[in-house]
Amino acid sequence: MSALKKTPLNGMHKEARLVDYAGWEMPVYYSGILEEHMAVRQMAGMFDVSHMAKIMVEGPEAIDLLQLCLTNNIALIAPGRAIYSLMCNPQGGIIDDLIVYRFSDESYMVVANAVNEQSVYCWLKGHLPDKDVSLRNLTDNYALIALQGPIAANILKPLTSENPADMKYFDLAFINLLGRPCVITRTGYTGEDGFELFLHRSEWSIEQIEDLWGHLAAGGAKPCGLGARDNLRIEAGYPLYGHELSETINPLQAGMGWAVKFNKGDFIGRAALECEDRTEPVELLVGFKMLERSVPRQGYPIFSGEEQVGHVTSGAYSPIRKEDIGMAYVLEPYASAGIRLEAQVRQRRLPLAIIPKPFVEIKAGKS
């Protein structure tokens, strides 16, 4: 087996439990998942997300390539802004969900899930012919820190002459952080307000990146791992590739039709999505809570009586709601709030109730 890749912040994870995630050695937790979860909800947490795919798409026809390969209308964003989108195959299945950041008129960065780095890069590359576009995979060229939580802007403010609080949701900016160039964005994956710090390795040494991590910790940010990140995104009702999203699931099933813009022109997967066969009930993504204490796990079957009507995709204990919650695909007749079903948990059937997502108040974008 090949050795696991290490992020530039790997040296700061010595106290964490490390796991193999998409070929990277990543921290799953430091002090504990629930403690880190609450730090993000109440104060601030910081995540090493340097493993995420970062692909530059540049040139006069960069917008044409992105419009063809993505479902959202990338032409709507001005330089200094970002947009969430999906990348679909011709059958309408989801190759990945991602964020596109527009650096300038002809320069975009696509940030995708680490597990899909090669899939996204190769899909874009496979549609390059006859396009005046430059495509570069810069995943290894950047360290990336996600700072999330109510005091995130206050932590950053002393480290730059700019005021991060002035940024709008889904903004990006080029600033100096501790005197060095940094691309800062205001998006996030926890439901809390927060920022992402892109640190180019040509401008930041390992020691300087570690020094920034130390400054963020001194300002009140708690190091957090993938475990807390997963719990937080479930509370926020955000999907994850490999759980709620896959190449056999389309955006309409996943409740993400808002990220599909049919009026922008042609894109890969459009025909299949427009002609989706609805003669038979389809499975739709729903939120639910367990009515008896038990953390639901991916793959647990869901029943109505003796009929299996769905399956769990994600589950977690919510320390905010103080109950077990999850997401699942269930047949459309059972996808309404208030319907009661049962999950097969080992040898027992335990009751659950369909409830709306998100499970907590989403604070991102409300600053």
PyMOL commands that set and color helices and strands:
alter all, ss='L'
color gray80, all
select helices_A, chain A and resi 10-13+33-42+62-69+74-76+114-125+139-141+152-159+164-166+206-218+226-235+257-259+262-264+270-274+332-334
alter helices_A, ss='H'
color red, helices_A
select strands_A, chain A and resi 17-21+24-29+45-48+53-58+81-88+94-104+107-112+134-137+142-148+172-177+180-185+194-200+222-224+283-290+301-304+307-318+323-331+340-345+348-355
alter strands_A, ss='S'
color yellow, strands_A
deselect
rebuild
show_as cartoon
